[in-house]
Amino acid sequence: MPSYITSIGTAVPENCIEQSSIADFMVRASQLDANEARKLRVLYRSTKIRKRYSVLNDYSKTENFEFYPNTVDLEPFPSVSQRMLAYRQHALPLALNAVKAALTHNNDVSKIPNFTHLITVSCTGLYAPGLDIELVEALGLSRQVQRTSINFMGCYGAFNGLKMANTIVQADPQAKVLLVCIELCTLHFQKKIDDNYLLSNALFADGAAAVIIEGQPKRLSLEMQSFHCDLLFEGRNDMAWHVGDFGFEMVLSSYIPRLVKGGLGELMSHLQQNTTLPAFDFYAIHPGGRAILEAAENQLGLTPEDNRYAYEVLSDYGNMSSCTVLFVLQKLLQERTPKDVNKHIFSCAFGPGLTLETGIFKIAIS
């Protein structure tokens, strides 16, 4: 039996910050000289990101900070425990906003559906009892709802959540799964003067997405047809996510686009040899950055117009780790009409490992 994504809801924090303002904050925080500041602003402009959202308002300020110390060098720099406290404070409200958006789209906002399973995905915060239990209580879900938490997988985490939901619904067509991805990447700003950290500071943002998966389509839905994964061990040191003394440290090297391009080529070649691939009508690529999108286009033979949903999300939100590809899928689905039924979508995301996750979806209607 097939399973269907029947609704996607998204949410971002209230603090909308222009990319140029974030660059100004980073110049001050890192105490860059004039030449270094010029290079940093060039980097920020080259990302093609217009604005990002953060649970912290500090990135739009030059003084009177609320999270960071009001010192020239931001010392003492916030510890992991301080960042995890902020995560716990902000994660639940943002996740609830995403769930409400998904329920509104599904016409279920008047009453919370009887979800049988709850899957939470995050790589930017951990605590226990965790977000899953808080969601059960806040939403009034059954205390017997089956809960699964997927943590620390990075930008491809949503695919693991979708794959688990797909398996659940295929085993029990009466199951109703709520998947929630919540990422507060901006809590983990690092002020090290290193290309890896400068690049990650320029890309990442905060957001949440909620997905409802069930055994029957509702209006226009996405049938989950197949998922495929590959690992490029040679890229294990080029994209990584470590717990440091002052937050989670993202390693993001300039070689990633080259690795993604080659890895996608190998993966698509393998799929063509071992499976019958449909003709793809639409694409939902995880916007990990401008260079990654261009590498994917080059390998898949796409134009920027084919990839427009990813570029729009990148421009308006930045990279929100695991939930970002769900923003892209939502934007793509919002523009579909009944004439698009049975058309296929190819989606992919990339993360530590180097991991490549892909999903193939078919547009369906009730």
Sequence and secondary structure as in RCSB ss.txt:
>XXXX:A:sequence
MPSYITSIGTAVPENCIEQSSIADFMVRASQLDANEARKLRVLYRSTKIRKRYSVLNDYSKTENFEFYPNTVDLE
PFPSVSQRMLAYRQHALPLALNAVKAALTHNNDVSKIPNFTHLITVSCTGLYAPGLDIELVEALGLSRQVQRTSI
NFMGCYGAFNGLKMANTIVQADPQAKVLLVCIELCTLHFQKKIDDNYLLSNALFADGAAAVIIEGQPKRLSLEMQ
SFHCDLLFEGRNDMAWHVGDFGFEMVLSSYIPRLVKGGLGELMSHLQQNTTLPAFDFYAIHPGGRAILEAAENQL
GLTPEDNRYAYEVLSDYGNMSSCTVLFVLQKLLQERTPKDVNKHIFSCAFGPGLTLETGIFKIAIS
>XXXX:A:secstr
   EEEEEEEE  SEEEEHHHHHHHHHHHTT  HHHHHHHHHHHHHTT  EEEES SGGG SS  SSS SSTT  
S   HHHHHHHHHHHHHHHHHHHHHHHHHHTT TTS    SEEEEEESS   SS HHHHHHHHHT  TT EEEEE
ES GGGHHHHHHHHHHHHHHH TT EEEEEEEEEGGGG     SHHHHHHHHHB EEEEEEEEESS  SEEEEEE
EEEEEE GGGTTTEEEEEETTEEEEEE TTHHHHHHHHHHHHHHHHHHHS      EEEE  S HHHHHHHHHHH
T  TTTTHHHHHHHHHH B GGGHHHHHHHHHHHT  GGGTT EEEEEEEETTTEEEEEEEEEEE 
